[in-house]
Amino acid sequence: MKPEKLREMTDADLLQQEKELKAELFNLRFQTVTGQIANPNRIAECRKDIARIKTILRQREMAADAE
């Protein structure tokens, strides 16, 4: 997911998206263990998207503290 698209989302939407990505990551890891994964690159994509969301949330938190 593009950072520009994430920055347009509200904090509540970002937290919901993070929750969904963590659930997807769990399922992908489970599929890896059972040998049923179709796209192993999706694991890295999920991890990076979660990191992007956390970064944006932290930036907003720091900006609010600075005010």
Sequence and secondary structure as in RCSB ss.txt:
>XXXX:A:sequence
MKPEKLREMTDADLLQQEKELKAELFNLRFQTVTGQIANPNRIAECRKDIARIKTILRQREMAADAE
>XXXX:A:secstr
  HHHHHTS HHHHHHHHHHHHHHHHHHHHHHHHT  S THHHHHHHHHHHHHHHHHHHHHHHHHH 
